[in-house]
Amino acid sequence: MRFSKIFIPTTKETLKDATLPSHQFLLRAGFIAQNGSGLYDFLPLGKMVYNRIEKIIREEMNRSGALEVSFSFVTPANFWRESGRFEKYGKELLRFKDRKENDFVLSPTNEESAVNMVKNRITSYKNLPLHIYQINTKFRDEARPRFGLLRGREFVMKDGYSFHKDEECLNLEFEKMHQTYTKIFTRLGLNFRAVEADSGAIGGSGSKEFMVLANNGEDDIVVCDSCEYAANIEAARRKPSKFNGDEPESNMMSKFYTPDIKTIDELADFFKVDKFFTIKAVIKKAIFENKESKIVIFFIRGCDELQETKAINACGCLEFENLSDEEILKSNLVAGFCGPLKLPDGIEFFIDNELKNQKEMIIGANEKDYHIIGFSVSNFKNERFKDLISVKDGDVCPCCNGKLSITKGIEVGHIFKLGTRYSKSLNATFLDENGKSKPFIMGCYGIGVSRLMAVAIESKYDDKGCIWNKEIAPFSICIIISNIKDENQFNFSLNLYKKLGDLGIDVLLDDRNERFGVKMNDYELIGIPYAVIVGKNLVNNEIEFIARDGLIKEKISIDDIVDKIKTVLR
């Protein structure tokens, strides 16, 4: 392709709201164009990169045995009502009516559509397992679209859905998809980790996220420095923390007058103990599916912090809302002095797992200006204990004795074990070996296809622009003619361009009548993996070869340039 014949509107200017490098460079280099809040067009360069990404995903999915389908982007609302998600999903689900007042949604995900496709068409265990997938447009009405392709409202996703006769079969497919996703992201040249994750609005019994490590990542992930353990901060675990030092001793549990001591720091200082031996109460107002609300208290160690997603999962609510002082008073709670002993009637509470059977603890007495010392966290039902704490830098890995650290990552894929969450609600069943009707056991597997373009840039860029991996770059090499008016330079470049094209190599020939500096700036901004500079040294039978990653330059004989290019692209 000749630069003079292709549409690449590069610019030096950046949109004010483009804060991330990927957003800035994709706009400036002419890969994408914004036409609304969270809405983007793919220009020719962007479509080239997108097509290469999609091709890799499709090849590996087909190789895994999955079958490609295509669901309607517009989905009847009754599918979502049957699954219970029409109201639960929230404002991100775009609902609308047609001219006949029928309700529809623009699909942000397609569990319901997948079940509807298989329902009454797969009726026997003999036809299982089945894995169907699509690569299609999605829409999520984000409240604050930002970060370009990383958080848009309209996006392209690869979403797959598998159907099984039992959990063992599902587990095999889950592991197969783990391996398939690993192959995909490896081919894309990404530095990624598969991490334990929370299932969120999709539901299910287990999930893993594939996170690309990047300084500008939107998610916190926990990684071990000694083994492969990794988890999203919302699902991260650790070995129970231990205290190294003298532990407090008391002859018996007793109540102490602690005037105006409301914070953990004040409490630990008052009793001259480490916060490890204190228990703090985090009071939340939980909102449930039926719009009802209740006050829930979470008890954790004084030196820990509550992980909100874990807390939401513990009590089974949709979200938390701010709680007013008046609401706390009406509930007969005493803020700053709450403890798990003798709470007012009707107050739901949960205790962090690590506190189970702990002794010599200090808790609130549920009475103003009083705390209890020497408390043993026992005699509570097992269902009261949940994993509630947020893992911190320096905690101990749950799989080994390695040190955990928190880094940034960008989610590019997510695989779920759905179980019967959707097949039951949509009454999708099959006949098992005994002729008994059973709901399908399901899995769900997603990849953010369009966002991968931005993720690739966040993974590797410099202050000059993009640095594309050769697997997904719009072109493999760029031939830059230093002086378009020099007949020898032009003819050599044109011959090299044709020779490389005959070899099946994607080449961009910069034949524009522009200054050399402009051409180099555009090359560095666009980020094609390699460039050949045809300039003054051509009279000495030499040209310059550049690797975009690091802008490493070397002089090459004109007789060796084709072999050099074939070698680096091999």
Secondary structure as GFF3:
##gff-version 3
##sequence-region A 1 570
A	DSSP	three_ten_helix	3	5	.	.	.	ID=ss1
A	DSSP	alpha_helix	21	28	.	.	.	ID=ss2
A	DSSP	beta_strand	32	36	.	.	.	ID=ss3
A	DSSP	beta_strand	39	42	.	.	.	ID=ss4
A	DSSP	alpha_helix	44	63	.	.	.	ID=ss5
A	DSSP	beta_strand	67	68	.	.	.	ID=ss6
A	DSSP	beta_strand	74	76	.	.	.	ID=ss7
A	DSSP	alpha_helix	77	83	.	.	.	ID=ss8
A	DSSP	alpha_helix	85	88	.	.	.	ID=ss9
A	DSSP	beta_strand	94	97	.	.	.	ID=ss10
A	DSSP	beta_strand	103	106	.	.	.	ID=ss11
A	DSSP	alpha_helix	111	118	.	.	.	ID=ss12
A	DSSP	three_ten_helix	125	127	.	.	.	ID=ss13
A	DSSP	beta_strand	130	139	.	.	.	ID=ss14
A	DSSP	three_ten_helix	148	150	.	.	.	ID=ss15
A	DSSP	beta_strand	154	164	.	.	.	ID=ss16
A	DSSP	alpha_helix	167	187	.	.	.	ID=ss17
A	DSSP	beta_strand	192	196	.	.	.	ID=ss18
A	DSSP	three_ten_helix	200	202	.	.	.	ID=ss19
A	DSSP	beta_strand	206	213	.	.	.	ID=ss20
A	DSSP	beta_strand	219	224	.	.	.	ID=ss21
A	DSSP	beta_strand	230	232	.	.	.	ID=ss22
A	DSSP	beta_strand	254	257	.	.	.	ID=ss23
A	DSSP	alpha_helix	264	271	.	.	.	ID=ss24
A	DSSP	three_ten_helix	275	277	.	.	.	ID=ss25
A	DSSP	beta_strand	279	287	.	.	.	ID=ss26
A	DSSP	beta_strand	293	301	.	.	.	ID=ss27
A	DSSP	alpha_helix	308	315	.	.	.	ID=ss28
A	DSSP	beta_strand	319	321	.	.	.	ID=ss29
A	DSSP	alpha_helix	325	330	.	.	.	ID=ss30
A	DSSP	beta_strand	348	352	.	.	.	ID=ss31
A	DSSP	three_ten_helix	353	355	.	.	.	ID=ss32
A	DSSP	beta_strand	361	364	.	.	.	ID=ss33
A	DSSP	beta_strand	370	375	.	.	.	ID=ss34
A	DSSP	three_ten_helix	382	384	.	.	.	ID=ss35
A	DSSP	beta_strand	385	386	.	.	.	ID=ss36
A	DSSP	beta_strand	404	419	.	.	.	ID=ss37
A	DSSP	alpha_helix	421	425	.	.	.	ID=ss38
A	DSSP	beta_strand	429	431	.	.	.	ID=ss39
A	DSSP	beta_strand	437	439	.	.	.	ID=ss40
A	DSSP	beta_strand	441	448	.	.	.	ID=ss41
A	DSSP	alpha_helix	451	459	.	.	.	ID=ss42
A	DSSP	beta_strand	461	462	.	.	.	ID=ss43
A	DSSP	beta_strand	465	466	.	.	.	ID=ss44
A	DSSP	beta_strand	477	481	.	.	.	ID=ss45
A	DSSP	alpha_helix	487	502	.	.	.	ID=ss46
A	DSSP	beta_strand	507	510	.	.	.	ID=ss47
A	DSSP	alpha_helix	516	526	.	.	.	ID=ss48
A	DSSP	beta_strand	530	534	.	.	.	ID=ss49
A	DSSP	three_ten_helix	536	540	.	.	.	ID=ss50
A	DSSP	beta_strand	542	547	.	.	.	ID=ss51
A	DSSP	beta_strand	552	557	.	.	.	ID=ss52
A	DSSP	alpha_helix	561	568	.	.	.	ID=ss53
###
